[in-house]
Amino acid sequence: MSRKGKSLTVDDRILWGQVAKTVDAYPGRMEALLDSQPQAGPAPEKKSAGPAGPLAPKRPMAAPSKKPGLAPRALNPIDKPVYKKLAKGRVPLEARIDLHGLTQSEAHDLLLGFLIRAHARGLRHVLVITGKGQSRGGDGVLRRSVPRWLGAAEFHGLASGCEPAARGHGGDGALYVRLKKREHGP
């Protein structure tokens, strides 16, 4: 369902503000967004007809803390010999996903599901196509975000390495992702 013409709720604005802090805005765009936000005032009280769902916060969410343990972990680079074999096709890319043209939210969810399934199948090397994203003079939101996502908590246990792909596989618009080995039960 489209929300065209509808304004955001207070909770939606809080959530959007937290997301917006994690990305770089186009020049001049942030000022326009700040001007369109409502004046600070008491938030209207909500009357709940039933129990609150998992997405309905009872109080405004606090800003994420800057504790060093919560920062995304950096992934290791893929070993040079393996990288060369991937680039030349001697080590197969067992699966691929194309994210370019998607929004960050769509791409994040699709990538997470893809990597979970690939890891469950025991795959080791996959190709993630982000696109170069050079329209509007930027360097590509997905191209910049995907490596950061791979180090985030929800991807923990899935990816162990990440490198820009060789020219034949998409170059700067794609990534080789090495998945962690699947742990076998007792």
Disulfide bonds with the S-S distance in Angstrom:
none
